[in-house]
Amino acid sequence: MTTEVVDMITVVIDGFEVSVPKGTLVIRAAEKLGIQIPRFCDHPLLDPVGACRQCLVDIEINGRPFPKPQASCTIPVEPGMIVKTQLTSPVAQKAQEGIMDFLLVNHPLDCPVCDKGGECPLQNQAMSTGRGESRFEGKKRLFDKPINISSQVLLDRERCVLCARCTRFSEQIAADPFITLNERGALQQVGIYQNQPFESYFSGNTVQICPVGALTGASYRFQARPFDLVSTPSACEHCASGCALRTDIRRGKTLRRLAGDDPEVNEEWNCDKGRWAFKYVTALDRITNPLVRDSSGELREASWPEAIAAASLGLKGKRVGVLVGGRTTVEDAYGYSKFARVTLNTNDIDFRSRVSSDEERDFIASHVVGTSTTYRDLDRADHVLLVGFEPEEESPIVFLRIMKHVRKRALKVSAIATKLSRGNEKLQAIFIAVAPGSEAEAIAKIELTAKSVILVGERACESAGTLSAVVALAGRTNAKIGWIPRRAGEPGAIATGAIGNLLPGGRPVSDPAARVDVATAWGVDSLPTSAGKNSDQIFASAKTGELDALVVGGVDPLDGALASEALLALDRAFVVSFEIRPSAVTSRADVVFPVASVTEKSGSFMNWEGRSRLFESAVEGSLQRSDVRILSMLADAIGKPITLNTVKSAAKEFATLSKWDGARASFTASNSKNISVTSDEAILTSWRRLLDDGSLQEGEVNLAGTARKSVVVISPKRASALGVVDGDNVKVSNTQGSIILPVLVENIHDDAVWLPRKSRGAHLLETLGSASGTLVKVGKA
Amino acid sequence: MTKLTPVLSAHWDEKDSFTIEGYKRHGGYTAAAKALKMEPDAIIQLVKDSGLRGRGGAGFPTGMKWGFIPQGDNKDHYLVVNADESEPGTCKDMPLLLANPHVLIEGIIIGSYAIRAKYAFIYIRGEVTHVVRRVQQAIEDAYKAGHLGKNIFGSGVDLELVLHVGAGAYICGEETALLDSLEGFRGQPRLRPPFPAIAGLYARPTVVNNVESIASVPSIINNGAEWFQAMGTEKSKGMTLYSLSGHVANPGQFEAPLGITLRELLELAGGIRKGHQLKFWTPGGSSTPLFTAEHLDTPLDYEGVSAAGSMLGTKALQIFDETTCIVRAVLRWTEFYKHESCGKCTPCREGTWWLVQILKDLESGKGTEADLDKLLDLCSNIMGRSFCALADGAASPIVSSLKYFRSEYMEHLHNGGCPLDPQASTLFEKAGV
């Protein structure tokens, strides 16, 4: 660890001395003393602008007073500075009251119907700093209201105090400068461009930082009064970035979610999916009672004892595979892991309900387990290399963190990808275009240092040899590897051993000492010794009858590489499903257990850094039906208990297991396979977009309205060969099916064709049976 | 003996004063040729020694501003001329550019060479199409003559000059708003520091000078610092253009040494219009606190005007006689500032909105004496609280008018409206002329 030396400066504020790092703004230094200077435009994470003038204070430096009050949000501390805020300077106090007078001139008195009323910085500071009644007797400025600046954000211009927080956020943090101030004087207003709506993945943050009710979320507008809400700190269940959130509930129903404040992780931001995609929780089709398939073959509601008995009967003594899914909490994943080993006596468990490979499983055991790469490493990196990873689409807060350093210190970013994305354009990444399958060659040519970070996405496993090349690169340069899967549950599932080659704490199944460790802790004689099947193999074995039964967590069988085979397997095997809503699994299951959604239970996620993201149940009086509790009951019924009756006991037991300190699993490199292409063919490549047809986004139409349009992306060379221009329809097909979408000619490898993986009109795995690395025909539609 | 010292305006009465030939007939471009043979630092020193101060209003020493540009920094430097003359009453740069655009171009050549700028810009007010055309023609002629472009005057020095036409915003006369506008953004003042000398146009070291300041430089090069210092007062050196407008017999531009008084200028301008008396006047445009007849002998230099409670500003002397309603005049100015407030900061944006409404009520006789105190209080909450000086300028005429003419405001309230006949103050009113 190196210690960063910081110059400290001591200043006096209202008679109190305070020492703060050089460069600290006066308003922040005052906060350190607990002195709250009123403010609107100031935001600690945005560049100072000094526009609202609410934070005026009196300042003198070495005995020389400024002739007039200064905006404390724009002035850094200096040695010998004496600051007098509204608490000790009548001039500052009058200045602040004067500004507040002005701010209220054109602000409507519609607090009783405004969403912000009750949690409004203007309301609060008008109380603390303003006069009880306005002296303004004239006419207020009026605007038509509200304006939809996107399908999810509404603007009431007459409420706006023109602090420019939203426009600065969009420009400085999200790098989506789609809103701007226009006009002038009191008619100045926030506006959007004629041809470019406010379609930013981060637009919800503008609603949150708006100090008045000018920007509101379409889904929350007029839904609640802030004082009727019960707020619970929570963690985001969508991706592995690991955002702290706040969940607001009224009468048991989630009404909104806000970004939480975690300087180490998401700072004060989150993405629109994390903010607005929670309607699935309150969907009308939630499964609330256990279901059992009766003799007539119909699923019907059953009592818990009946369902437990039915599941026990179908699993006891059978050959069972366990498919965990990528969305479980650490505690639930631990439950599945222990249930598989102790109750079912198998290592046939995998959390990867997506395209995966054994190269990846080895990579996880040897290079993800035991590695701690963090956001802090990105803060210090000299170069970030992105491999099979689109941060803006697949881990938006990682994107924001990289963006921050690109803007502040021109951090070098390189992207090895098949197509140049808008996110990577914003990062000013050096784009190294590759054909799907030839990533490894490009990686071999990269130069990095020990201060560099290689961020690898889950899609890296889709091209054989890519992860091997990453391992070689890291070995050659000492760069750090950060593996970032899309789903929030995956890092936790790895840590708890919900995968066939690892036991909890990153212990290799193949290591006898590791097995003894865990067996002792669990109080069992032994654990299964050989590495288990991966998810594809589990489905394949269930299809052939090599496995009798499946225990399935939150898995969409159509997200895997073998979609059609998975459905056949589910049809054939005895299936016990843990689900919140009807799915392709529940419709084929023999027993369905209703489980809690993330707002209805406590637990924790582990983000890509391995950092624990604890959360409590946000819904009062929920039944806390976390998967692990049901698994524990089921294990009891089978007669091989796992004794994890509560989430807390699971967390406690997992913590006592600690991390493996023995040798890591070894990694065997794989070779890459180049794919050759003929002229009318292309190699398929794709990724999931942040906003798409994912099941957790269902029911939120306003959010869906800002999803990027589905397109087929081809290179200019292919476009001219096909004779198509932007917007023409093209057909992408193989023997399984075809997709027709408008074409977009962009910077993509000439051999490749890109489509969104699961967006409207483009469900690749379902339609084409493949999402990447296979040949498809591309032609004019 | 006349007090006039025509330098910039010496040949305005010649038919071809605006042409390159007309300019050269009187020694035009000899200063530039001379300057290009000097050391750049020597030019900066000469301008410092002359005592030339910014003619755009603030009066900052021009040579010192040039000296702030870091040298040897391997960055492009820029000279930007502020020709966005928009202050109500101010009318000196536009006539100068109309009558003698080449003197500005020559000044730009010298200034750019001094600060080592290879690019210079003139940001000109967009509404004055006739002036824009004339300056554009002058630039073309200067290029043709080899005074701009590559290897000017055969000196090995390159200089490109770009004329940029503003889109009609008073705020763009503020130097940082001007730079934003020049870069293609909306014109709003920037947060300082960094100052333009460090990070100005395109974040490069930049000098922003007023037209008249730069146009004064060739004469200093040719005649020397001592010649310039011989004019003016102790701390306000040289000649300058005073523009008289309003109720004077012969309005126009009068070039005289700094420190001349209104009484002297009125003599030159034929006095107040016949049959009337001076009521109030602005020394430096509408944003400077008003003066009255008691200030007729105030020396019109930076210090003299300041000591009397106002600012020299742009030396735009708007003269109003006794037919003018003070409330009405102040309301018109306030409406201007409300219209021109850029909207960035609260006190200016909301304050001017509010002030106009109160003044309108007062003009029509609505309100009470308490409204006058409210007006003053609002002004005190605006002045020195806003982001830039625009709002200070908006509050100045209100505060000073209440200082000298509170009783006239009260008369409006007692009278239930304006006691004066607005038509009597118009210039087309024949009675008394």
Interface residues (C-beta under 8 A of the other chain):
Chain A: P48 V49 G50 A51 C52 R53 Q54 L56 P67 K68 P69 T74 K94 A95 E97 G98 I99 D101 F102 L103 V105 N106 R135 F136 G138 K139 R141 V161 L162 L181 N182 E183 R184 G185 A186 L187 Q188
Chain B: A169 I171 R186 L191 K338 H339 E340 S341 C342 G343 K344 C345 T346 P347 R349 E350 G351 T352 W353 W354 Q357 I358 K374 D377 L378 S380 N381 I382 G384 R385 S386 F387
